[in-house]
């Protein structure tokens, strides 16, 4: 899978965070596998953990009057997940000079086989649903620390 993100010369290192989940009964379709629409939620579990860890959680962005809608979403389903199966989902954040969040995702089964991979692009919108042309303060602060090498990646 080719990602639509360019690796920017002299950009800070990629940041990867993981979250562990177990497939719930309600997420399995009549074929006994996870319904494809659940994968967006799985990706977001790791994305949320990343934001929480680095100071730009959904809650803090909402307090700043900022929304982060998905502009692009892609998932490549490789192996199915099944009821009660645990898995680990990784979210990797790519540096971008554009006012957006570029993330790739990978989901691994307990035996370390790749089950799904994908990516998303999230934009920033203000309380009037207008596109933001500057990063919110919490994201600006995070980006400054990231660029200066002050965060643990």
Helices and strands as residue ranges (DSSP letters): E 15-22, G 25-27, H 38-54, H 58-63, E 70-77, E 86-94, E 100-109, E 114-123, H 137-147
